[in-house]
Amino acid sequence: MNDALLITGCAHGIGRAAAVMAAARGVPLALLDLDGAALEALGDGLRAAHPGLRVVTAVVDVTQAEAVAAAMRRAASALGGFRAVIANAGGVSSLVVAGMLPGAFSPFTDSRPEEWRRIIDLNLFGVLNTAHAAVPMLLEVGGGRLVLVASVAGLVGAPGLGVYAASKGAVIAFGKSLAKELAPRGISVNTVAPGGVATRAFPPGSPGAAKRAERIPMGRLAAPEEVANTLLYFALDAPDYVTGEVLSVSGGPPA
Ligand SMILES: NC(=O)c1ccc[n+]([C@@H]2O[C@H](COP(=O)([O-])OP(=O)(O)OC[C@H]3O[C@@H](n4cnc5c(N)ncnc54)[C@H](O)[C@@H]3O)[C@@H](O)[C@H]2O)c1
């Protein structure tokens, strides 16, 4: 089986950490993100740091099914297929940065249907589009691994982020369903549910980061690398027999 790995949403945060860590292991990479400038900088940096490593980048919006499939096909033909795909793109930070959400944390009754759709579009449809394009490509190479990124919000809820929590709960249910569907066909599907992670959602030193850390048993946010490590575990290292799992990476059981 080809040993290449595709990651969505890897210009920043957890996905970026996963790309950097996989590159250090010599894993050929296809990197997809909406933020072209940051993505190209990452691709150039990885090629410079690891001469000879095959790294392809594609600027794509994961909410656009046909664009995702086309970008994935191009990347697969450049790398000779994939061993694993990590559907990581999501969160609310990108929507806030793009001016598509007024603020991440607001009471549900103050939110509007168009905001719900944006959140669901990125965090649920983005994963569905990625999986829909990835599965046939993994089947073509005889099987592989799909890793989904959800959130502990999808397990225990999150006040002020109910629609985001709903989208992540849906990702968890989808992952378990797809794992059952694909187990006989040689594709594992596992889901990682991060708690609070020190990315753009919780910039180090910010009041939001401190407040989030108070609710974590270990009393601190995760470093992006701590979550990326579990993504790479499922994508590269876990036994083939592990599928349909949901692993919280949350510094203690989330309340
Ligand atoms: N940071 C946390 O505390 C936390 C907690 C739980 C779950 N998560 C999940 O982890 C994943 C990564 O989050 P993060 O904190 O690293 O976020 P981030 O905002 O730092 O990075 C997200 C990446 O996804 C890209 N992206 C956004 N919209 C996209 C789109 N439409 N198409 C393609 N790429 C797109 C962004 O450009 C960025 O590179 C998300 O699924 C998020 O929901 C994060």
The ligand as an SDF file (V2000), in Angstrom:
LIG
                    3D

 44 48  0  0  0  0  0  0  0  0999 V2000
   -8.5370   24.1850   19.0760 N   0  0  0  0  0  0  0  0  0  0  0  0
   -9.3930   23.5190   19.8320 C   0  0  0  0  0  0  0  0  0  0  0  0
   -9.5220   23.7830   21.0400 O   0  0  0  0  0  0  0  0  0  0  0  0
  -10.2130   22.3860   19.2540 C   0  0  0  0  0  0  0  0  0  0  0  0
  -11.0090   21.6390   20.1390 C   0  0  0  0  0  0  0  0  0  0  0  0
  -11.7700   20.6020   19.6410 C   0  0  0  0  0  0  0  0  0  0  0  0
  -11.7500   20.3040   18.2990 C   0  0  0  0  0  0  0  0  0  0  0  0
  -10.9730   21.0470   17.4570 N   0  0  0  0  0  0  0  0  0  0  0  0
  -11.0170   20.6710   16.0350 C   0  0  0  0  0  0  0  0  0  0  0  0
   -9.7150   20.4700   15.5350 O   0  0  0  0  0  0  0  0  0  0  0  0
   -9.6860   20.7990   14.1390 C   0  0  0  0  0  0  0  0  0  0  0  0
   -8.5450   21.7750   13.8930 C   0  0  0  0  0  0  0  0  0  0  0  0
   -8.7890   22.9200   14.6930 O   0  0  0  0  0  0  0  0  0  0  0  0
   -7.6620   24.0050   15.0000 P   0  0  0  0  0  0  0  0  0  0  0  0
   -7.8950   24.4750   16.3890 O   0  0  0  0  0  0  0  0  0  0  0  0
   -6.3340   23.5020   14.5930 O   0  0  0  0  0  0  0  0  0  0  0  0
   -8.1700   25.1670   14.0170 O   0  0  0  0  0  0  0  0  0  0  0  0
   -7.3730   26.3060   13.2060 P   0  0  0  0  0  0  0  0  0  0  0  0
   -8.3870   27.3410   12.9270 O   0  0  0  0  0  0  0  0  0  0  0  0
   -6.1160   26.6740   13.8990 O   0  0  0  0  0  0  0  0  0  0  0  0
   -6.9970   25.5250   11.8770 O   0  0  0  0  0  0  0  0  0  0  0  0
   -8.0100   25.0730   11.0140 C   0  0  0  0  0  0  0  0  0  0  0  0
   -7.4310   24.9430    9.6230 C   0  0  0  0  0  0  0  0  0  0  0  0
   -8.5020   24.5860    8.7370 O   0  0  0  0  0  0  0  0  0  0  0  0
   -8.4620   25.4470    7.6050 C   0  0  0  0  0  0  0  0  0  0  0  0
   -9.7970   25.6190    7.0650 N   0  0  0  0  0  0  0  0  0  0  0  0
  -10.8100   26.3150    7.6170 C   0  0  0  0  0  0  0  0  0  0  0  0
  -11.8860   26.2790    6.8230 N   0  0  0  0  0  0  0  0  0  0  0  0
  -11.5320   25.5410    5.7490 C   0  0  0  0  0  0  0  0  0  0  0  0
  -12.2130   25.1470    4.5750 C   0  0  0  0  0  0  0  0  0  0  0  0
  -13.4900   25.5230    4.3390 N   0  0  0  0  0  0  0  0  0  0  0  0
  -11.5600   24.3890    3.6670 N   0  0  0  0  0  0  0  0  0  0  0  0
  -10.2770   24.0110    3.8850 C   0  0  0  0  0  0  0  0  0  0  0  0
   -9.5730   24.3630    4.9710 N   0  0  0  0  0  0  0  0  0  0  0  0
  -10.2070   25.1170    5.8880 C   0  0  0  0  0  0  0  0  0  0  0  0
   -7.9020   26.7400    8.1240 C   0  0  0  0  0  0  0  0  0  0  0  0
   -7.3600   27.5610    7.0850 O   0  0  0  0  0  0  0  0  0  0  0  0
   -6.8380   26.2430    9.1040 C   0  0  0  0  0  0  0  0  0  0  0  0
   -5.6100   25.9890    8.4580 O   0  0  0  0  0  0  0  0  0  0  0  0
  -11.0620   21.3630   13.8090 C   0  0  0  0  0  0  0  0  0  0  0  0
  -11.8570   20.3420   13.2280 O   0  0  0  0  0  0  0  0  0  0  0  0
  -11.6120   21.7720   15.1600 C   0  0  0  0  0  0  0  0  0  0  0  0
  -13.0240   21.7640   15.1950 O   0  0  0  0  0  0  0  0  0  0  0  0
  -10.1990   22.0730   17.8970 C   0  0  0  0  0  0  0  0  0  0  0  0
  1  2  1  0
  2  3  2  0
  2  4  1  0
  4  5  1  0
  4 44  2  0
  5  6  2  0
  6  7  1  0
  7  8  2  0
  8  9  1  0
  8 44  1  0
  9 10  1  0
  9 42  1  0
 10 11  1  0
 11 12  1  0
 11 40  1  0
 12 13  1  0
 13 14  1  0
 14 15  2  0
 14 16  1  0
 14 17  1  0
 17 18  1  0
 18 19  2  0
 18 20  1  0
 18 21  1  0
 21 22  1  0
 22 23  1  0
 23 24  1  0
 23 38  1  0
 24 25  1  0
 25 26  1  0
 25 36  1  0
 26 27  1  0
 26 35  1  0
 27 28  2  0
 28 29  1  0
 29 30  1  0
 29 35  2  0
 30 31  1  0
 30 32  2  0
 32 33  1  0
 33 34  2  0
 34 35  1  0
 36 37  1  0
 36 38  1  0
 38 39  1  0
 40 41  1  0
 40 42  1  0
 42 43  1  0
M  CHG  2   8   1  16  -1
M  END
$$$$
